[in-house]
Amino acid sequence: MLADGLAAPDRTGKSLRIAPCLSVMDNAHDPQNNLFAIGAMTASCLGDVIGAGSVAKQAEELAAKLAKIF
């Protein structure tokens, strides 16, 4: 995904760049409309989301977003 430009690395280079809407961002810094992330891999972009409550909130947000798409 990185080599094809579908995803951009985060500022640490250890994960992917994630938009506040939980979409993975591409090399042009545009959020993907079909590639999402939750949990630990969002921490470097969105702050500490390691706790179960934070991950559950992200999962709820993403589920609502996906429900609108499908």
C-alpha positions as CSV (number, residue, x, y, z in Angstrom):
1,M,0.0,0.0,0.0
2,L,2.8,2.4,0.8
3,A,4.7,1.6,-2.4
4,D,1.5,2.2,-4.5
5,G,0.7,5.4,-2.8
6,L,-2.6,4.1,-1.3
7,A,-1.3,4.8,2.2
8,A,1.1,7.4,3.6
9,P,3.3,6.7,6.6
10,D,2.7,8.6,9.8
11,R,5.2,11.1,11.3
12,T,7.0,8.3,13.1
13,G,7.2,6.0,10.1
14,K,6.0,3.1,12.2
15,S,2.3,3.2,11.2
16,L,0.0,4.7,8.6
17,R,-1.3,8.3,8.5
18,I,-4.9,8.3,9.8
19,A,-7.4,11.0,9.3
20,P,-9.7,12.1,12.2
21,C,-12.5,10.3,10.4
22,L,-10.5,7.0,10.8
23,S,-9.7,6.8,7.1
24,V,-6.2,5.9,6.0
25,M,-4.6,8.8,4.2
26,D,-2.9,8.4,0.8
27,N,0.4,10.0,-0.4
28,A,-1.6,13.1,-1.4
29,H,-2.8,13.3,2.2
30,D,-6.4,12.6,1.1
31,P,-8.5,10.2,3.2
32,Q,-9.3,6.9,1.5
33,N,-13.0,6.2,1.3
34,N,-12.6,2.4,1.6
35,L,-9.6,1.9,3.9
36,F,-10.0,2.5,7.6
37,A,-8.1,1.9,10.9
38,I,-9.0,1.7,14.5
39,G,-7.0,1.0,17.7
40,A,-3.3,1.1,18.3
41,M,-2.3,1.9,14.7
42,T,-4.2,5.2,15.0
43,A,-2.3,6.3,18.2
44,S,0.5,8.3,16.5
45,C,-2.0,10.4,14.5
46,L,-5.0,10.6,16.9
47,G,-3.5,10.2,20.4
48,D,-3.7,7.5,22.9
49,V,-6.4,5.0,21.9
50,I,-5.0,1.9,23.4
51,G,-7.7,1.6,26.1
52,A,-10.7,-0.6,25.5
53,G,-13.0,2.4,25.9
54,S,-11.2,4.4,23.2
55,V,-11.1,1.5,20.8
56,A,-14.8,0.8,21.3
57,K,-15.6,4.5,20.6
58,Q,-13.6,4.3,17.4
59,A,-15.3,1.0,16.4
60,E,-18.7,2.6,17.0
61,E,-17.8,5.7,14.9
62,L,-16.5,3.5,12.1
63,A,-19.6,1.2,12.2
64,A,-21.9,4.3,11.9
65,K,-19.8,5.5,8.9
66,L,-19.9,2.1,7.2
67,A,-23.7,1.8,7.8
68,K,-24.2,5.0,5.8
69,I,-22.0,3.6,2.9
70,F,-23.7,0.2,2.8
